[in-house]
Amino acid sequence: MGWDLDSFAASAASVSDNTAAMYRREIKAFSEWLETSQADPSSTVSRDTGPEDVDLRVIRRYLAYLSTQGYARQTVARKATSLRRYFRWAERTGRVAADPTIGAITPTRERHLPRVLRSEELETLLDKPRAAIADDNNARRQRDVAVLELLYGSGLRVSEVCAIRVGDIDWERRRMIVRGKGSKQRIAPLSEPAATALAEWLADGREEMADPSAAGDALFVNLYGRPLNTQAVRRLVNRAASTQTNPHALRHTFATHLLDGGADLRQVQELLGHSDLGSTQIYTHVSRDRLQKVVEDNHPRA
């Protein structure tokens, strides 16, 4: 039966295509590690191995091997998560008798608080573009402004921005359909600046930039007229920013500003498309830290 990575990746319906592809790559790397005899020579594992041959000792040796290779704790923890996910699936589908990852201790992930953009950084991105950006042709400028307004004004992931279709926008209710992780759909509001920027882009810029034979109904297109991809959005944000900026920082800023303004945590969870409230709770720490800094910077007895 072998590792059957295609079936495993196809089974990961609750995650994004990129995450499923990552799981597949990491299990393939694990199987290749086994084939190069990096496993314990005294174990029962041979060169010609399948998932049914893996035991807890092999899992522990692999995680230890990753650590000796200089992988960060977060990377080792992520690879361990992929192994757990794979072997849970393998046990459930009868490919292994028991999950060999049970009992494996992995390093805890280093949890970094999300970066929230400063007001001057947002101003450069959204209101007062750098001179090099201000000189862009009209179509490119319209596209970039619309993308940036969606990232901040609606808190979208990069992949969600790229997946929007022209027909997904409900102009009357000022909202849109968003396709999130695991093909889950949600309705996201459109801020007034985002709606204005999108209307200008669709009325003018998209028609100029889009290649009718390649663009399809994608809302955003690249400089070659084809659907915009995630790498292009990252380049777009970095090009527009005054300092190196991750597009996800705009999503972090969206969430933090909502909480700072008094929004309920569950409302923010729904707006972000988080399936687990725990993913949203990190923003409460960011918000508290920001409020603490406001006190320290402004109160005479802080």
Backbone hydrogen bonds, N-H to C=O, Kabsch-Sander energy under -0.5 kcal/mol:
donor,donor_aa,acceptor,acceptor_aa,energy
8,F,4,D,-1.8
9,A,5,L,-2.8
10,A,6,D,-2.2
11,S,7,S,-1.3
12,A,8,F,-0.7
12,A,9,A,-0.9
13,A,11,S,-2.2
15,V,12,A,-1.1
20,A,16,S,-2.4
21,A,17,D,-2.3
22,M,18,N,-1.8
23,Y,19,T,-2.5
24,R,20,A,-2.1
25,R,21,A,-2.3
26,E,22,M,-2.5
27,I,23,Y,-2.2
28,K,24,R,-2.1
29,A,25,R,-2.2
30,F,26,E,-1.7
31,S,27,I,-2.5
32,E,28,K,-2.3
33,W,29,A,-2.0
34,L,30,F,-1.9
35,E,31,S,-1.9
36,T,32,E,-1.3
37,S,34,L,-1.7
38,Q,33,W,-1.7
43,S,40,D,-2.0
49,T,47,R,-1.6
53,D,50,G,-1.9
54,V,51,P,-1.3
59,I,55,D,-1.9
60,R,56,L,-2.6
61,R,57,R,-2.2
62,Y,58,V,-2.4
63,L,59,I,-2.2
64,A,60,R,-2.3
65,Y,61,R,-2.5
66,L,62,Y,-2.4
67,S,63,L,-1.8
68,T,64,A,-2.0
69,Q,65,Y,-1.2
70,G,67,S,-1.4
71,Y,66,L,-1.6
76,V,72,A,-2.4
77,A,73,R,-2.6
78,R,74,Q,-2.0
79,K,75,T,-2.4
80,A,76,V,-2.3
81,T,77,A,-1.9
82,S,78,R,-1.9
83,L,79,K,-2.1
84,R,80,A,-2.6
85,R,81,T,-2.6
86,Y,82,S,-2.6
87,F,83,L,-2.9
88,R,84,R,-2.3
89,W,85,R,-1.9
90,A,86,Y,-2.8
91,E,87,F,-2.3
92,R,88,R,-2.3
93,T,89,W,-2.1
94,G,91,E,-1.2
95,R,90,A,-2.7
96,V,90,A,-1.2
102,I,99,D,-1.1
104,A,101,T,-2.2
106,T,104,A,-0.5
111,R,109,R,-0.7
112,H,110,E,-0.8
117,L,249,A,-0.5
122,L,118,R,-2.2
123,E,119,S,-2.2
124,T,120,E,-1.8
125,L,121,E,-2.0
126,L,122,L,-3.0
127,D,123,E,-2.1
128,K,123,E,-3.6
133,I,130,R,-0.9
134,A,130,R,-2.6
135,D,131,A,-1.2
136,D,133,I,-2.1
141,R,137,N,-2.3
142,Q,138,N,-2.6
143,R,139,A,-2.3
144,D,140,R,-2.6
145,V,141,R,-2.4
146,A,142,Q,-2.1
147,V,143,R,-2.5
148,L,144,D,-2.5
149,E,145,V,-2.4
150,L,146,A,-1.8
151,L,147,V,-2.3
152,Y,148,L,-2.0
153,G,149,E,-2.9
154,S,150,L,-1.7
156,L,150,L,-1.1
161,V,157,R,-1.9
162,C,158,V,-2.0
163,A,159,S,-1.1
164,I,160,E,-0.6
164,I,161,V,-1.0
166,V,217,D,-2.8
168,D,165,R,-1.8
169,I,166,V,-1.0
170,D,175,R,-3.3
171,W,169,I,-0.9
174,R,170,D,-0.9
175,R,170,D,-1.8
176,M,188,A,-2.3
177,I,168,D,-1.7
178,V,186,R,-2.9
180,G,178,V,-0.8
180,G,184,K,-3.9
183,S,180,G,-1.1
184,K,181,K,-1.4
186,R,178,V,-2.1
188,A,176,M,-2.5
188,A,186,R,-0.5
190,L,174,R,-2.4
191,S,189,P,-0.5
195,A,191,S,-2.7
196,T,192,E,-2.3
197,A,193,P,-2.5
198,L,194,A,-2.7
199,A,195,A,-2.3
200,E,196,T,-2.0
201,W,197,A,-2.2
202,L,198,L,-2.7
203,A,199,A,-2.0
204,D,200,E,-1.3
205,G,200,E,-0.8
206,R,201,W,-3.4
208,E,204,D,-1.3
209,M,205,G,-2.3
210,A,206,R,-3.0
211,D,225,G,-2.0
214,A,211,D,-2.2
215,A,211,D,-3.1
216,G,212,P,-0.5
218,A,215,A,-1.8
219,L,164,I,-2.6
222,N,226,R,-3.2
225,G,222,N,-2.0
228,L,220,F,-2.1
233,V,229,N,-1.7
234,R,230,T,-2.1
235,R,231,Q,-2.2
236,L,232,A,-2.4
237,V,233,V,-2.5
238,N,234,R,-2.3
239,R,235,R,-2.4
240,A,236,L,-1.7
241,A,237,V,-1.8
249,A,246,N,-2.1
250,L,246,N,-0.5
250,L,247,P,-1.3
251,R,247,P,-0.9
252,H,248,H,-2.6
253,T,249,A,-2.3
254,F,250,L,-2.2
255,A,251,R,-2.2
256,T,252,H,-2.5
257,H,253,T,-2.6
258,L,254,F,-1.7
259,L,255,A,-2.1
260,D,256,T,-2.7
261,G,257,H,-1.6
262,G,259,L,-1.5
263,A,258,L,-2.5
268,V,264,D,-2.0
269,Q,265,L,-2.4
270,E,266,R,-2.1
271,L,267,Q,-2.2
272,L,268,V,-2.4
273,G,269,Q,-1.2
274,H,269,Q,-1.9
279,S,276,D,-1.4
280,T,276,D,-0.6
280,T,277,L,-1.0
281,Q,277,L,-1.6
282,I,278,G,-0.6
283,Y,280,T,-1.8
284,T,281,Q,-1.5
285,H,281,Q,-0.9
286,V,282,I,-1.6
287,S,283,Y,-2.6
288,R,284,T,-2.3
289,D,285,H,-2.5
290,R,286,V,-2.3
291,L,287,S,-2.3
292,Q,288,R,-2.5
293,K,289,D,-2.1
294,V,290,R,-2.0
295,V,291,L,-2.0
296,E,292,Q,-2.7
297,D,293,K,-2.7
298,N,294,V,-1.5
299,H,295,V,-2.9
302,A,299,H,-1.6
